[in-house]
């Protein structure tokens, strides 16, 4: 699970929600434990409760103190620290409820936030007395180590770091917009709140603090040489390593004390000790890596495991599944089926061997299965293992592979059943949202792979009655699974139901968001209103497809944009206030549009981000479009300034050479902006520059023997619109509309071929079927038989859709929660189907074609 994914999954089983909305049984209101005091102002903001003297202003930066705590004694820690701060007039904040503290301690919560229960902002003169007093007050208390800080003294949960107290932003050379503080000359510099601890090189702390900041010398050398990190979580890391004495390769699992806590309250060390015992019981089981060592070093526990050769099953399928590739031959399909069945049989035999020792795995999923070149399988990660008859559900589970109830043995059988279907159609997380979708996927897999009828009947029965209700039937009625289905519903008939469902999902009574969407909407100030993941994108999709945005929703958006904290919001077109300006201008509300332009004006001359998503290309494109509409000549000047900065600063910069190729964050986005500037001015220099930008992205694409070109991002080859070949193809097409370029013209079919596939894991615009539909409709004039691919993707969108309570819902990125947003959810699906119907993309903001 991506970092922060679990954090935003705890509060609701259907939607990503901020952790402060999680209200489990026994939740304690920490704010109620801190008494009101005259002369103090209390503010609840997000997960935090802030307290400071009324009228007092924090300095912009300084030494910050963090106090860590475990959930079981956090209330006592808070009472003591709050009384200390109130008596001494020290500003502080704390996580406002016990459930929030628990959420930030979960295994996949952000590591940099772990342990930060209370934050104090002492004046410099009070720093050392405060540190010593807190150490004396809390000695013997425990909590997760705060990885971005240094601990003040051994034996107490008091930490410190130097950084900003108030929110300011700057840009890194690579283009990221980051929190900032003032450097030695008063300039804004990055304030890294990340792992590991970093002290600004211009800060000279007092001698007492220098002692605390020194890296402690270990009592004895670490017995392994770590070569690389394989995975990180809040609970610790997994590393490829070698034993120093022998040079033997191992996999080293690190467990942090009091961190990575599961829903039963066990931390990573508890689970490591449990896994230690399980692996000793399973010693000699061929499919289980040997436990080579188990030891404590400093405050962490480590397991050294035999290295399992091969790749995890997730990557094995990604590299071999025939329908992830363009135009597989019949022999490839048959060969994959044979290999998948052999792998499944070997996994089942391995699980049976574990069961023969009286234990169940209880967390069986593709990430915990390794396959090597000769299809030998190994099972990993026995943290959740239990006796076969254990009926308590495991506190950690992989979405879609875990049943709601049953013994530990039955859970393994359920996971094996899901795995059989997943090997052919890897969409299992969706079953946590709609178990009945398994029958639809089973029918699809039978069709795609030519499997015998009834191939998955036992699978569906094992998965349970909710999954097996559809055995023997085709795609579910009402989901528009195929044109001419039994109920006569085709994909384009979903447009009106999707629009109605979007309007019904709005909640104007909430202040934190209007529509459910991706967790990213909670990670920046403008996110809940933004074009990608927030309200603007949904309302624009409704408008663009001929459905009037609800008045209450537009009032919400207008109210949101007037908040004081939007002054520091991102200026981006897709993630910031520039997208709101674009929307209000489109809707004819010019004053509302002008009111959102301050971040664009502020940052267009300083951003080092060239992208269409959050950077200068999106800002420049918006300025170019909005200037004539708003009658503001200043915006035309800003658009030209953006283009000059791309040419003179950003394109030549070595920091921008390795951007991920594609429309949203690569050089294809600036190419679209520069082409549009050429269309406006007629100056061929801008078209020259656009062509250079596209060629830079094209250089980051690789081909294969089938003629497919895909963008390379690390080890992944991506066909998508946001990051991938489709985005590069759209930018190439923008240039080709005005100038022939043999290399670009030759590349377009290959760039699109990567998305002319049967299987895509997501439905969304940025990284899924909807984006493929939008791009293919736009590029039909350059492709042979594009209509066939468009028809297939439109039909197969039904594989992702869920009908519940009369509403159509779309799982977002990863398939674990529903999303309404434009980038990952239902608004994007609506837009894509409308584009198929109308064959027009003239107003899509990411193409920048056509006037407002």
N, C-alpha and C positions, 0 to 999 in steps of 0.2 A: 504494500500500500504506500502511495506517495506520502511524503512528510506532510503532516497536518490533515491528511485525509481522515484518519481515525478521530482526530480532535473534533472535526465537524460532522462526524457520523454518530456520536453518542446520544444526541438529544432527540433524534427522530428516526424511525426506521425507513421513512420514505424520502426525506429531503435532507440535504446538507444544511445544517443549522449551527450557529455559533454555540460554543460550549456553555455560555451563560444561560441558555434555554433548557439545559438538562436539569431535570428535577427528580432524581431517583429517590426511592424511599430512604429516609434517614438524612436527607440533605439538611445541612445546618447553615443558617444565615449568619455568616461571620460578621457582617456589618452591624447586626443587632448586638454583637458582643462588645462593640466599641461605643462607650457612652457619648451622647451629645455633650459638647462643651462650649460654653459661651466664648465668642470671639474666634471660633473655628468654622470653616466652610467645608462641607462634605459634598462630594460629587460622585455619582455613579456613572462610569463611562466604560461601555463594553464589559469585560470581565472584572474590571478594577473598581475599587472604592478609594477615592483620593481624599486626603485631609490636609489642609494647610490653614495657617492663621488667616483670618479674613483680611483681604487687602494685600497680603504678602505676595511677592513675586519671586519665583524661583530664579536663581542664576541660570544662564543658558547652558552651562556645563560645569563639571566638577567630578569629585569622587562620589560614587554612588555605592550604597551598602545594600546588599541583598541578604535576607534571612530565609533559609530553607527550613522545611518542616515536613514531617510525615502526616498523613491525614489523621491518624489516631491521636496525635497530641498537638495538632495545629491550633486548636481553639485556645489551649493554654499558652502556647507561644505567642499568639496574637494578643491575648490580654496583657501579657507582660510587656511586649514590645510597644503596643499602642499606649499603654500607661507611661512608659518611658518617653515616647515621642511627645505625647501631650504635655507632660510635665516640663519638658525642655524646649518646647516650641519647634520641634523638628517636623518638617513636611514629610509625609509618607503616603504610601498606597499599599493595598493588599488585595488579593483575590477575594471577591466578595462572598463566595459561598463554598462550602466544602466540596460540592460536586465539581466545581470548576478546578479546584486544586487536584482532585482525583483525575479529571480529564487531562490536565497538563502533565500528569505523571504516567499516562498510559504508554504502552510500548511504542506506538507509532506517532506519539505527539512530537512536536518540534524539539529537537535536542537542545537548541540554544535557549529555550524557555524553561527547561527542566529545573525544578528546585526554586524558582523565583516566586516565593509566596508573598514576601513583604519587601518593599523597596523604600529606602530612606534617602533623603536628599539633604545631608548636613552642610551647613556653611563650612568653609575650610578650617576655621578656627575650632570647630566642634568635632572635626573628623576623628582625630585620635582618641579623645575622651569617649566619643560615642562607640567606637570600635571596642575599646577596652571594657566599657560598661556593658555592652551587649554580650561580649564574650563571658564576662562574669555572670551575667543574667542567664545565659542559655547554655553554659558548659554542661556537657553530658547529653544534650539534645541531639537528635539526628535528623537528617534529611538528605535528599539527593544532592550530589556534588553539582554546583553550578558551573557548567563547563566553560562558559564565557568569562568567568571571573577567577580570582584567586582567593583561597580561604585565608582568613585573618590569623587564626590560631588553630592548632590541632585540638580536636575535642569539642568544637562548637560549630554550629551551622551558620556562621557569619562570613560573608564573602564581600569582596569589593572589586570595583573596576572604575576606570576613568572614562567618562563619556558625556554625551549630551543629556541634559535634564528636560529640554523642551524639543519639540519636533522642528527640525530643519532638514532640508534635502540638498543634495548635490548629485553630480554624475561621475561615475568612474570613467577612466579612459575607454573601457570596453562598452560604455553606453548604459550601464545599469543606473537607475535612479535609486539612490540610497540615502539612509539617514545620515545626517552630517553634524559636525561640530566645527568650531573655529580652530584653525591652525595657528602656528606661532606668529604669522603676519596678519592674522585676522581673517584669512581666507577660509571658505568652507571646504572641509575635507571629510572623507568617509569616516563614519563612526561605526566600526565593525562590531556588531553585537553577535558574533558568530563564534564557532568553536575552531581552534582553541583560543585561550586568552591572549590578547595583544595589548601592549601598552604603547600609546603614541610615543614616537621617538623624541619628541621635543619636551616631554613631561619629565621633570626631575622630582620624584616624590621624596618626602621626608625619609630620613634614614630608617625610622621604624617601619615605614611601609615598604621600603626597599627590601628589608629582610623578609617580609611576608610574600613579596613578589618573586623571590628567588625560587627556581625549580628545586624541590627537595632532592637531595641525593639518596638514591635507594640504598637500603641496607645490604642488598645482594643483587647481582645482575639478573636481569630477566632471562629465563632459560631458552627463549625462542627469538629468532630474528624475523621480524615481521617484514614481508616483502610487498604486500599491497592489501588494501581494504577491499573486501568483497561486498560488504553490506554494512549499513549503520542503522541503528534504531535508538530510541531513547533508552532502551535497556542495555545497550552496549554495541559492540562491533563484531563482525565476523571477518577473519583475516586469513590470507594465505601466508604461511610462515614455514620456517625450518627450525628443527631443534639444533641448537648451537653445537652440542657435543657430537652429534652423528650426521647432521645435514639432512635428516629425513624430512620430507615434505609433510606438512600437516595442515589441517584447517583448525584455526584457533577461534573459539567462541568466548567472547568477553561478556561478563554479566556485572552490571553496576548495582551497587547497594542502594536500596530504597527507590530505584528508578525502574521504568518499564513495568509498572504495577498493573496486574490484570484485574479483572472485575471481581475476583475472589480475594483481592488484597495481597496477593503474592507478588514479590518483586522479582527482578531478573535473577538475583542470586538464589532465591527459593526455587525458581524453576530450573536453574542450572544444577542445583544439588539433586533435585528430583530426577532430572535427565541422567545425571551421573548414576544413580541407583538403577534406573531403567536399563541403561546401556550395559551395566554389569550383569544384569539378569539376561540380557540378550546376547552376551558374548558368544561368539561362534555362529550366530545367525548370518548367513552369507550376505544377505542384502542389507545388513546393518553395519555401518562403519565401526571399526574397533575404537574403543575409548583408550587412548594412549597415556593420558595424564589428566589429573584433576587437581588444581592447586589454587591457592589464594596468593595474590601479589598486590601489595599496597592495599587498597580497599576493594578490589575487584576479585571476582572468582573467574577462573578460566577452565575450559575443557579443551584439551588437545585431542583431535579426532583424526583417524585415518583419512587421508584424502580420497574422496570418491571421484574417480575419473569420469569425464563426460560433461554434459550440460544438463541443466534442469529441464524438466519436461516442457515447461512453458517455452523455452528457447528452442528445444528440439522440434516442437510443432511449428513454431514460427519459421524455422528454416526448411521445413519439409512439406507442410500442408499444401496440396496442389492448388487449392482454390484461393490461396493468398498470392499466387502468381498468375501472370497473364497467359491465357490459352494453354493450359497443361494438356499434354498428350494423354490418350486413354491409358497407356502403360504407366504413366506417372500416378494416375488416380488409383489404379489397381495395386501398384507397388506400395503406395502409401497405406492403403487399406490393410495390406498384408502385414506391413511393419507395425501399424497401430495395433492390430490384433495381437501380434506377438508381444509388444510392450505391455499391453493390458493384461495378458495372461501371466506375464512375469511379475507384474505388480501384484496381481491377485495371489500368486504363489508366495511372494514375499510377505504379504499381509497374513496369509494363512500360517506361515512359519512363525511370525510374531505372535499370532493368536495361540499357537501350540505351546507357547511359553506363558500363557495365562494373561497376556497383555493385549490391549488394543492401542493403536496409534492415536486416534481421535483428532488428528489434524492433517488428514491425508488430502493433499491437493497438488497441482502440478509444480509448485515452487518447492515442494519437499520431496520430489522424486528426481533422481539423476539417472540419465541414460547415456551409455557410452556407445562407441562406434559399432560394437557387435550386439547392441540392444540389451546388454546386461543392465539391470536396474538396481539402484540402491535407494533406501529410504532414509530420509534425514529428519532431524528436529523432533525429538521425542519428549519435548517439554510438557505436552498435554496428555501423555500416555497414562492409562489407568487400567485397572482390572476389567476383565471382559464384562462383568455384570454391573459395573458402575453406571448409575442412572443420572447422576448430576451432570448437567451440560458443562462442557469445557468453558473456561472463562475467556478463551481466545478461539476464534474460528474464522475460516476463510469463507467469504460470501458465496453462497450457492452450493457449497459442498457439505454443509452442515445441516442436518435435519433439526426440526424444532424439538424433538424429544426422542427417547430411545436409549437403550444401553450403549455402552462404549463399543461393544462388538457390532451392534446394529448400525452405529454411526460409521464404522469402517465399511460395512457393506453398502450403506447409502453412498458414501464417497466414491466407492468403486463403481457404482451404477452411474453416478454423475460423470465420473471420469470416462466411462465408455462413450457416452454421448459427447462429452467435451472434446475428445480426440478427433471427432468428425466435425463438430460445430462448436468452437470454443466461445460460448456465450454464457457459461454457467453462473456468473454473478447475478444475472437477471432472475434466476430462479428464487432468490431470496425476496425479490419484489413480486414475482408472479410464478408460482410453481407450475401452473397450467401451461406456461410457455414451453415447458420441456416437450410436451406432445407435439407442438407445432415444429419445434426444432428437430425432433426425431423424424417426422414426416419429411422435412426438408433434407436431412442427411441421407435418408433412404433414396430420395430422388437424385441428389447430387452424385452419390457414390454408387448408384445402382445396387444397393443392398436389398436383400430379400424382404418382402413384406413381413412384419412381425419381428424384425431384427432387434428392435428396442422394446418389445413388449415387456419382457422380464425386467429390463432396466427401469421402465416407468413404474411398474408395480412395486419394485424395491424402493423407488423414490417416494412412493406414497400415493394416496388417493387423489390429492390435488394435482399431481403430475400425470396420473394415468387416466384421468377422465377423458382425455382426448385420444386414447389409443384407438387406432383404426380409422380416425377421421383425418381430414386434411387440415389446412390452416384454419385458425379460429374465425368464426363468423364475426363480421364487424371490424376486422382489422385490415381489410383491404389487402389480403395476402397476395392476390393475383387478379388481374383483370379477368372478368368472366367467372369469378368464383361462384359458388352455389347461391350466394345471396345477391349476386350481381354487383358487388362492390369492387371498384377498381381503385388504384392508388390515388387518382386525382379527386375521387369522392371524399378523401380524407381532409381536404383543405378546409371546408366549413367546420367539420367537427373539431379539428385542431385549433382553429381560430376561437371557437366557442370555449374550448377547454382552457386555452391560454387566458382568456378574460376571466374565467371562473377561478383560476388559480391565484389571481391577484389578491393581495391583502393590504388595502390602503390604510388600515388601522395600525399597521406596524410601522415603526420609525426606522428600523434597521435594514429592511429590504422590502421590496414590493412583490417580486416574483421569486420563487425558489430557483436556484441556479447552482453553478459550480462554486466550490469553496473559495475560489479566487475573488469572488465578489466581496468577501469580508476582509481581504488582505490589503486593500488600500482605500483611502477615504472616499473616492468617487466610485468605487467598485459597484455598490448596490444600484447606482444610477447609470452605469456605463453602457457602452454599446455592445461589448463582448459578453458580459455576464450579468448585466443589470437591466433596469427598467427601460432604458432608452432603446436597447436592441429589440426587446419584445414589442414595445409600442411601435417602433419603426417597421418591424416585420408585419404587424397587423395592418398598418397604414399601406405598406407597399403591396400587400396582397388584396387590397380593396375592402378592408374591414376597419371601421372607425375605432380608433383607440378610445377606451372608456374615459369619460371626463374625469371621474374620480382618480384614475391612474395618472392622468396628466397633471392634475392638481398635486398629487403626491410628488411627482417629479419636479414640479416647480418649487414646492416647499423644500424639497431636499436640496435643491441647488442654491437656496438662500441661506443655508446654515453657515454659521461662522467658521466651522472647521474646514469648509471647502476652500478656504484661501490657500491652503497648503496642498490641495489635491493635485494629482497628476494632470499634466496638460495634454495627455495622449488622446488621439482620435478614438481609439478602441477601449482604453482603460481609464480615460479621464474626462475632464470637462469639455474638451474640444468636441467630443462626440455629442454632448448635450447641446452645444451651440449649433452644430450641424442639424440636429433634429429640430430644434425650435425654429431655425430659419426655414427648414423644409415645410414646417407646419404654418409658417407665416407669422410667427410670434417674434418679431425682430428685436424687440427690447429684451426679451428673455434670452435670445441668442447672444446679444452684445454682452449681457451680464456674465456669460460664461467664458469670455475670451481672455480674462486677465492672466490665467496660467500660460496660455499660448504666448501672449505678449512677453511675459516674464521669462520664459524658458527657451524661446525659439533661437535666441542668440547664444545660449550656453549649453544646451543639451549636447551630449556626445552620442546619443542614441539615433542612428539613422533610420530606424524602422518605421513601417507603416502603423504598427500596432500601438506603440507608446512614444514614438520619437518624432524626429524632424520631418520625415516624409509624410506622416499622417497629419501633422500640424500644418505643413506647407500645402498639402492637398486641400485641407479644409479652408485655409486662408485664401487660396486661389478661388475656391468655389464661393466663399461667403462674401468676399469683397464686393462684387457687383450686386449681389442680392441685398446686402446691408447698406450699400452706398458708401463704403468705407475704403478710401484709397490706401489708407495705411496698411490694410490687410494684403493688398497686392504687393506692396513693398516688402512685407514680411515674407510672403511666398517666395519672392526673388531672393531675399536674404537667406532663406532656408536652402534654396538651390545652390547659391554661391558657397555656402558652408559645406554642403555635400561635396561639391567639386574640389574645393580648396583645402578642406580640413579632414572630412570624414572618409571619403573614398581613398585618399592616400594613406590614412592612418593604419599602421600595422595592427592596431587593436581591433579593427573591423574586418580583417581578412578572413576570419574563421567563423563569421556569423552563420547560424544554421540556415541553409538555403530554403527559400520559400517566400510567400507573399507577406506574411505578417511580421517576421523578425529578420528576414534575410534581405539581400540586395534587390530582390524582385519588387518589393514595395516601393523603394525609392525610384526604381525604373518606371513604375506606373505614374508616380508624381511627376517625374521629369518629362515623360511623354506628354502628360497633360499640359505642362508648362509650354512645351513646344507647340501644342495645338493652339494655345492661347496667344503666343507671341510670334510664332513662325520662325523663331531663332533656331537654326539647325544644331547649334552647339548643345542645346539641351537634349535633343534626340541622340546626338553622339554620346553624350554622357549616360543617357538611359540605356543605350546598347552596351556600353562598358559595364554598367551595373548588372544587367542580365547575364552577360558573359561571366562575370565573377561568380554568380550563383551557379551557372551551368558548369563551371569548373569544379564545383563541389558535388556534382552528380556523377554516378558511375553506371555503366551499362552491363547487360548480361547477354547470354547467347540468344535469348528470345527477342532482343531488340528493345528491351525496357530500359529506360533511364530513370534512376531514382536518386534523390538527395541523400547524402551520407551524413549521419549525425552519430559520431562514435562508431559503434558496431552496428547501428541500425541503418537500414535503407528505407526511406520514407517516400510514399507516393502522394502525400496529402496536400491540402490547399494551404494551410497556415505554415507548416514546415514540410516541404516535400516538392515532388516533381510537378504537381498540378499548379502550384503557385508560380513556379518558374515558367511553366507553359503560358500562363495568363499574361505574365509580364512580357514574354517573348512575343506573344500575339499583339500586345499593345504597340510594340516597336514595329512589328511587321506590317501593321496597318498603314504605316507611312514610309517604310523603307524595306527593300528586300535585303535579307541577310541570310546567306545560304546555310550557315551553321545553325542559326536559330530556327529557320524553316525546317531543316532536317531533324532538329532535336524535338520539335513539338510532339510528333506522334509517339516517340519513345517516352517522353515525359508523361504523357497521358496514359500510356499502356500500363504503367504501374498501378493505376486506379481502375483499369478495365478488368476487374477481378470479381469473382463471385462473393468472396468473403471479406467483410470488414467488421471489425469488432465493435465500432461505435457508429451511431447514427448522425453525429453532429456535423456542423459545417467545417470547423477547423481541422478535424482529424477523422472524418468518417464519410459515410455515404452521401450525406447532404452536400458536403463540399464537393464530392465527385460529381454529383448531379449538376450543381451550379457551374462548375468548370466545364463540364462536357457540353452543356447547352451553349455556353459562351464560345466554345471552340469547335462546334459542329462543322463550321465552314472549312476547317482545316483537317478534318478527320474522315476516314472512310468508315461507314457503318457505326458512327457514333450513336445513332438512334437506338441500336440494339443494346448498347451498354446503358444508355439512359433508361430504357424500358426495364432492364434487369434491376438496376439500382432502385428505381422507383417502386418496383414490385417488392423487392427484398427489404425495403424499409420496414415492412410489416414484421420482420423477424425481431425488431427491437421494440415495437409499440406494445403498450399495455393498456387495456381498457378496464377502468375501475370506476365505480360509482357514476357511470355514464360519461366519464371523461377519458379522452385519450392522453396518455402520459408517455414521455420519452425518457429512458435512462440516459444520464449524462456520461461523461468520460469515465471509463472503467465499468460502467453498468451497475454500480452499487447503489445509486440514489437517482431519483427522477430529477430532471432539470427542465426548466422552461426557457432558458436563455438562448441567445442567438448563436453563440459559439459552439455549445455542446448539446443543446436541448431542443424542445418542441418548437421554439420560434424559428430555428434554423431548418427544421424539417418542413414546417409550413412554407417558408420562403423557397426552399428547393422545389417542392411540389408545384408551387405557383409558377416558378420559372419554367418547369416542364410544360405546364399548361399554356403559358403565355409566350414562351420562347423569347423572353426579353429580360435583359440584365442591365438596361440603361441607367437605372438609378441606384445600383448597388454601390455602397460607399467604398468597399474595398477595391473595386475596379476603377472608381473615379471617372467613369464615362458618363457623358450626358450632364446637362445642367440641373440644378435644383429646380 
